[in-house]
Every structure is written in structure tokens, then in C-alpha cells.
Amino acid sequence: MAFEIVDWLLEDLNIDSEIEVLPWNRGMSLTQSKENHVLFSVARTKEREKWFKWVGPFYSDKVSLYQLNGQPPRDKESIKENDVVVVSKGYPEEQILRDEGYQNIVLSDNSGFALQMLIKRRGDYFPIGHAALPCLLSKNNLAATTLRATDVVLLTSHLYLAMSPNTSNEEVARWQRALDDIKRTERYQDIIENHARHCQ
């Protein structure tokens, strides 16, 4: 979904550039330190605010704690004190969990590893966005009913394009106008709906 939207945005802006897939930390570092770089998809948090110039949001998703289906539900305070929450290292959810007093946090390199830790019973809960979950389950050859959402919502994640901090305000505004135009189209709605149905 994000690739399709960014590719469309580049076309509308008449920018001839290639999209490159990089490890998350390398992408963050390059975008912060080099000119003319754009990183996506990035949750805009208070900590990250000063690191980049921002365009978006191009999508929003609610992040909840999930557990294996069939496990007994527990209230938030019980989870905080007694259960293991597996979270991807460096994601905003990690800091939120710490700030809210969760006692047993285990860090994982990425969402796929975090999911596998749950499957192997090395963790009890895992935070992920509602829209992101079906694709993650599909990529790991797991049924849509493998996990169930709890009532614990950690945040609503607004996904942005993060631009190099030395990008001019005029260029940021140009990108924002183009994205706003895209979001008003039927094609954009089709992309969002197609992503939810088919993980593309």
C-alpha cells in the first residue's frame, strides 16, 4: 500500500527517483543525515518530531495488544504486572509500554519475530496495528483467527513520510499538497481497501 501511494506521489510531483528497501535503522540514519531522502512509513511521535520534516498522514491505524486466540482474557493491570509483552525494538509501542508501567517487556528485532515468540509461547501479548495484522499473519502462513485483540489500545498510529530535516518548508508543503490531492481520489480509497483485503 505505502509503496503504491509513494510511487504515485513521486509521479505527480515529477520526481524521477527509485524506492529502495533498507533496514529500518539505516533508513532512519540516512534520512536524518543526508539531503533529499524520504523514509516511509513512519509513526510520528513526540520523540521523532524534531528528527524530520513531515508529510501526511497518509494512513492511520489503531494499535492494540493481541494474544493467542483461546487464551483467557485478562485486564490491563494483570497484563502489566504478570504477563510478557513482546514488542519490536525501537517502535513507539516500546516506550508507551514502559511509560505505562508494564513490567515484563521482551524486545524483538521485528514484528515477524515477535509473532513467532507468541506462537512458541515465549510471550503472552504482542502490540500491532489492526490493519497490519492480516498481512503479518498471511506472511507467516497463519490463519486469520490465530490472534485476537484485547481491549488494551496503546495508540492510534498515524503513518507519515519522514523527510530529511534540511528539506525546505516549500518542498514539504509541495509534497503535502500532492498527498492531500491523492487522498481525495477514489483510487486512494481503492488502494486502502485492497490492502485490507489482500495485503498488497
C-alpha contacts under 8 A as a table, 3 or more apart, distances in Angstrom:
res1	aa1	res2	aa2	distance
1	M	4	E	5.24
1	M	5	I	6.33
1	M	191	I	6.40
1	M	192	I	6.85
1	M	195	H	5.92
1	M	200	Q	5.88
2	A	5	I	5.17
2	A	6	V	6.06
2	A	40	F	7.45
2	A	41	S	6.87
3	F	6	V	5.23
3	F	7	D	5.92
3	F	19	I	7.90
4	E	7	D	5.17
4	E	8	W	6.13
4	E	191	I	7.91
5	I	8	W	5.09
5	I	9	L	6.11
5	I	188	Y	7.69
6	V	9	L	4.85
6	V	10	L	6.15
7	D	10	L	5.19
7	D	11	E	6.30
7	D	19	I	7.86
8	W	11	E	5.10
8	W	12	D	6.26
9	L	12	D	5.14
9	L	13	L	6.14
9	L	175	W	7.77
9	L	178	A	6.70
9	L	179	L	6.58
9	L	182	I	7.70
10	L	13	L	5.08
10	L	14	N	6.04
10	L	15	I	5.11
10	L	16	D	7.12
10	L	17	S	7.49
11	E	14	N	5.06
11	E	15	I	6.23
11	E	16	D	7.64
12	D	15	I	7.82
12	D	178	A	7.04
13	L	175	W	7.42
13	L	178	A	7.15
22	L	26	R	6.45
22	L	27	G	5.76
23	P	26	R	5.43
23	P	27	G	6.19
24	W	27	G	5.17
24	W	28	M	6.22
25	N	28	M	5.08
25	N	29	S	6.14
26	R	29	S	5.06
26	R	30	L	6.08
27	G	30	L	5.27
27	G	31	T	6.11
27	G	39	L	6.54
28	M	31	T	5.34
28	M	32	Q	6.20
28	M	39	L	7.04
29	S	32	Q	5.24
29	S	33	S	6.14
30	L	33	S	5.24
30	L	34	K	5.51
30	L	37	H	7.27
31	T	34	K	5.65
31	T	35	E	7.33
31	T	36	N	7.86
31	T	37	H	5.05
31	T	38	V	6.19
31	T	39	L	6.43
31	T	52	F	7.81
31	T	162	A	7.67
31	T	163	M	6.55
31	T	164	S	4.99
31	T	165	P	7.86
32	Q	51	W	6.34
32	Q	52	F	6.55
32	Q	163	M	7.95
32	Q	164	S	5.40
32	Q	165	P	6.26
33	S	164	S	7.16
34	K	37	H	6.56
34	K	164	S	6.59
35	E	164	S	5.81
35	E	166	N	6.75
35	E	167	T	7.13
36	N	163	M	7.40
36	N	164	S	6.12
36	N	167	T	6.91
37	H	163	M	5.93
37	H	164	S	5.43
38	V	161	L	6.40
38	V	162	A	5.54
38	V	163	M	4.48
38	V	164	S	6.42
39	L	42	V	7.05
39	L	161	L	5.75
39	L	162	A	5.02
39	L	163	M	6.41
40	F	159	L	7.91
40	F	160	Y	6.54
40	F	161	L	4.89
40	F	162	A	6.34
41	S	159	L	5.61
41	S	160	Y	5.71
41	S	161	L	5.96
41	S	162	A	7.81
42	V	159	L	5.23
42	V	160	Y	5.11
42	V	161	L	6.20
42	V	162	A	6.49
43	A	92	P	7.58
43	A	157	S	5.93
43	A	158	H	5.64
43	A	159	L	4.76
43	A	160	Y	6.17
44	R	48	R	6.41
44	R	49	E	6.50
44	R	157	S	7.78
44	R	158	H	6.56
44	R	159	L	6.72
44	R	160	Y	6.55
45	T	48	R	5.24
45	T	49	E	5.97
45	T	92	P	7.22
46	K	49	E	5.20
47	E	50	K	7.27
48	R	51	W	5.25
48	R	52	F	7.16
49	E	52	F	6.40
49	E	53	K	7.85
50	K	53	K	7.67
50	K	165	P	7.94
51	W	165	P	6.35
52	F	162	A	5.62
52	F	163	M	5.45
52	F	164	S	5.54
52	F	165	P	4.43
53	K	162	A	5.89
53	K	163	M	4.92
53	K	164	S	6.29
53	K	165	P	5.23
53	K	166	N	7.89
53	K	167	T	6.97
53	K	172	V	7.10
54	W	160	Y	6.58
54	W	161	L	5.95
54	W	162	A	5.00
54	W	163	M	6.00
54	W	172	V	7.17
55	V	160	Y	5.76
55	V	161	L	5.11
55	V	162	A	6.59
55	V	163	M	7.58
55	V	172	V	6.64
55	V	173	A	7.99
55	V	175	W	6.72
55	V	176	Q	5.39
55	V	179	L	7.91
56	G	59	Y	7.83
56	G	159	L	7.07
56	G	160	Y	4.75
56	G	161	L	6.28
56	G	176	Q	6.56
56	G	179	L	7.15
57	P	60	S	7.05
57	P	158	H	5.72
57	P	159	L	5.26
57	P	160	Y	4.66
57	P	161	L	7.55
58	F	158	H	7.69
58	F	159	L	6.06
58	F	160	Y	5.97
58	F	161	L	7.89
58	F	179	L	7.35
58	F	183	K	7.51
59	Y	158	H	6.03
59	Y	159	L	5.32
59	Y	160	Y	7.46
60	S	156	T	6.85
60	S	157	S	5.58
60	S	158	H	4.32
60	S	159	L	5.89
61	D	129	G	5.65
61	D	130	H	6.46
61	D	131	A	6.32
61	D	156	T	5.61
61	D	157	S	5.11
61	D	158	H	6.45
61	D	159	L	7.95
62	K	129	G	5.26
62	K	130	H	5.89
62	K	131	A	7.84
62	K	153	V	7.20
62	K	154	L	7.94
62	K	155	L	6.07
62	K	156	T	4.21
62	K	157	S	5.90
63	V	127	P	6.25
63	V	128	I	5.07
63	V	129	G	4.01
63	V	130	H	6.23
63	V	153	V	5.90
63	V	154	L	5.73
63	V	155	L	5.39
63	V	156	T	5.86
63	V	157	S	6.67
64	S	127	P	5.36
64	S	128	I	5.90
64	S	129	G	6.41
64	S	130	H	7.26
64	S	149	A	6.49
64	S	150	T	6.78
64	S	151	D	7.38
64	S	152	V	5.62
64	S	153	V	4.18
64	S	154	L	5.56
64	S	155	L	7.30
65	L	125	Y	5.97
65	L	126	F	5.35
65	L	127	P	4.27
65	L	128	I	6.68
65	L	149	A	6.14
65	L	150	T	5.69
65	L	151	D	7.63
65	L	152	V	5.71
65	L	153	V	6.53
65	L	154	L	7.32
66	Y	125	Y	5.41
66	Y	126	F	5.19
66	Y	127	P	5.97
66	Y	128	I	7.26
66	Y	147	L	6.15
66	Y	148	R	5.48
66	Y	149	A	4.48
66	Y	150	T	5.66
67	Q	71	Q	7.09
67	Q	118	L	7.66
67	Q	124	D	6.11
67	Q	125	Y	4.82
67	Q	126	F	6.55
67	Q	147	L	5.43
67	Q	148	R	5.64
67	Q	149	A	6.62
67	Q	150	T	7.13
68	L	71	Q	5.86
68	L	118	L	7.21
68	L	119	I	7.45
68	L	124	D	7.58
68	L	125	Y	7.79
68	L	146	T	6.03
68	L	147	L	4.46
68	L	148	R	6.25
69	N	145	T	6.81
69	N	146	T	5.58
69	N	147	L	4.76
69	N	148	R	5.27
73	P	150	T	7.24
74	R	78	S	6.22
74	R	79	I	6.48
75	D	78	S	5.46
75	D	79	I	6.40
76	K	79	I	5.15
76	K	80	K	6.20
76	K	152	V	6.56
77	E	80	K	5.02
77	E	81	E	6.32
78	S	81	E	5.30
78	S	82	N	5.74
78	S	83	D	7.28
79	I	82	N	5.43
79	I	83	D	4.89
79	I	84	V	7.67
79	I	102	Y	7.52
80	K	83	D	6.49
80	K	101	G	6.53
80	K	102	Y	4.21
80	K	103	Q	5.76
80	K	104	N	7.40
81	E	102	Y	6.45
81	E	103	Q	5.60
81	E	104	N	7.42
82	N	103	Q	7.44
82	N	104	N	7.33
83	D	103	Q	7.98
83	D	104	N	6.36
83	D	123	G	7.64
83	D	124	D	6.00
83	D	125	Y	7.53
84	V	103	Q	7.98
84	V	104	N	4.87
84	V	105	I	5.88
84	V	106	V	6.88
84	V	122	R	7.94
84	V	123	G	4.99
84	V	124	D	5.18
84	V	125	Y	6.42
85	V	104	N	6.24
85	V	105	I	5.00
85	V	106	V	6.13
85	V	123	G	5.96
85	V	124	D	5.91
85	V	125	Y	4.66
85	V	126	F	5.68
85	V	127	P	7.91
86	V	105	I	5.96
86	V	106	V	4.75
86	V	107	L	5.83
86	V	108	S	6.68
86	V	114	A	5.75
86	V	117	M	7.53
86	V	118	L	7.71
86	V	123	G	5.93
86	V	124	D	7.52
86	V	125	Y	6.20
86	V	126	F	5.18
86	V	127	P	7.58
87	V	91	Y	7.63
87	V	93	E	7.09
87	V	94	E	6.16
87	V	105	I	7.15
87	V	106	V	6.33
87	V	107	L	5.19
87	V	108	S	5.86
87	V	111	S	7.44
87	V	114	A	6.30
87	V	126	F	6.09
87	V	127	P	6.47
88	S	91	Y	5.80
88	S	94	E	7.24
88	S	107	L	5.67
88	S	108	S	4.70
88	S	109	D	5.68
88	S	110	N	4.91
88	S	111	S	5.71
88	S	114	A	6.61
89	K	94	E	6.91
89	K	107	L	5.28
89	K	108	S	5.58
89	K	109	D	5.74
89	K	110	N	6.93
90	G	94	E	6.68
91	Y	94	E	5.71
91	Y	95	Q	7.65
92	P	95	Q	5.60
92	P	96	I	6.44
93	E	96	I	4.99
93	E	97	L	6.05
93	E	127	P	7.13
93	E	154	L	7.04
93	E	155	L	7.90
94	E	97	L	5.29
94	E	98	R	6.36
95	Q	98	R	5.05
95	Q	99	D	6.00
96	I	99	D	5.06
96	I	100	E	6.07
96	I	154	L	7.14
97	L	100	E	5.18
97	L	101	G	6.37
97	L	102	Y	5.50
97	L	105	I	7.83
97	L	154	L	7.91
98	R	101	G	5.25
98	R	102	Y	5.71
98	R	103	Q	7.75
98	R	105	I	7.99
99	D	102	Y	7.78
102	Y	105	I	6.81
106	V	123	G	7.86
107	L	114	A	7.90
108	S	111	S	7.27
108	S	113	F	6.13
108	S	114	A	5.48
109	D	113	F	6.54
109	D	114	A	7.61
110	N	113	F	5.54
110	N	114	A	6.33
111	S	114	A	4.94
111	S	115	L	6.10
111	S	136	L	7.83
112	G	115	L	5.16
112	G	116	Q	6.32
112	G	136	L	6.92
112	G	140	N	7.52
113	F	116	Q	5.04
113	F	117	M	6.23
114	A	117	M	5.14
114	A	118	L	6.58
114	A	126	F	6.95
115	L	118	L	5.20
115	L	119	I	6.39
115	L	126	F	7.09
116	Q	119	I	4.93
116	Q	120	K	6.12
117	M	120	K	5.11
117	M	121	R	6.18
117	M	122	R	4.99
117	M	123	G	5.84
118	L	121	R	4.97
118	L	122	R	5.71
118	L	123	G	4.88
118	L	124	D	6.08
118	L	125	Y	6.96
118	L	126	F	7.36
119	I	122	R	7.61
120	K	123	G	7.82
121	R	124	D	6.80
123	G	126	F	7.80
127	P	154	L	7.80
128	I	132	A	6.85
128	I	133	L	6.45
129	G	132	A	5.12
129	G	133	L	6.18
129	G	157	S	7.72
130	H	133	L	5.55
130	H	134	P	7.83
131	A	134	P	6.71
131	A	196	A	6.30
132	A	135	C	5.84
132	A	136	L	6.50
133	L	136	L	5.12
133	L	137	L	6.17
134	P	137	L	5.22
134	P	138	S	6.11
134	P	144	A	6.34
134	P	196	A	7.72
134	P	199	C	7.08
135	C	138	S	4.99
135	C	139	K	6.09
135	C	198	H	7.80
135	C	199	C	4.94
136	L	139	K	5.20
136	L	140	N	6.37
137	L	140	N	5.17
137	L	141	N	6.20
137	L	142	L	4.98
137	L	143	A	6.61
137	L	144	A	6.54
137	L	146	T	7.93
138	S	141	N	4.99
138	S	142	L	5.76
138	S	143	A	7.16
138	S	144	A	7.63
139	K	142	L	7.66
142	L	146	T	6.54
143	A	146	T	5.41
144	A	147	L	7.31
145	T	148	R	6.96
150	T	153	V	7.79
153	V	156	T	7.95
163	M	167	T	6.75
163	M	172	V	7.87
164	S	167	T	5.56
167	T	171	E	6.70
167	T	172	V	6.91
168	S	171	E	5.29
168	S	172	V	6.41
169	N	172	V	5.02
169	N	173	A	6.09
170	E	173	A	5.09
170	E	174	R	6.21
171	E	174	R	4.96
171	E	175	W	6.34
172	V	175	W	5.23
172	V	176	Q	6.17
173	A	176	Q	4.94
173	A	177	R	6.12
174	R	177	R	5.28
174	R	178	A	6.34
175	W	178	A	5.14
175	W	179	L	6.16
176	Q	179	L	5.10
176	Q	180	D	6.06
177	R	180	D	5.08
177	R	181	D	6.23
178	A	181	D	5.14
178	A	182	I	6.31
179	L	182	I	4.98
179	L	183	K	6.20
180	D	183	K	5.17
180	D	184	R	6.61
181	D	184	R	5.42
181	D	185	T	7.13
182	I	185	T	5.57
182	I	188	Y	6.32
183	K	188	Y	5.63
183	K	189	Q	7.53
184	R	188	Y	7.28
185	T	188	Y	5.46
185	T	189	Q	6.87
186	E	189	Q	5.14
186	E	190	D	6.21
187	R	190	D	4.98
187	R	191	I	6.27
188	Y	191	I	5.11
188	Y	192	I	6.40
189	Q	192	I	5.16
189	Q	193	E	6.17
190	D	193	E	5.14
190	D	194	N	5.89
191	I	194	N	5.10
191	I	195	H	6.09
192	I	195	H	5.20
192	I	196	A	6.44
193	E	196	A	5.17
193	E	197	R	6.34
194	N	197	R	5.12
194	N	198	H	5.78
194	N	199	C	7.35
194	N	200	Q	6.99
195	H	198	H	5.35
195	H	199	C	4.70
195	H	200	Q	4.97
196	A	199	C	5.99
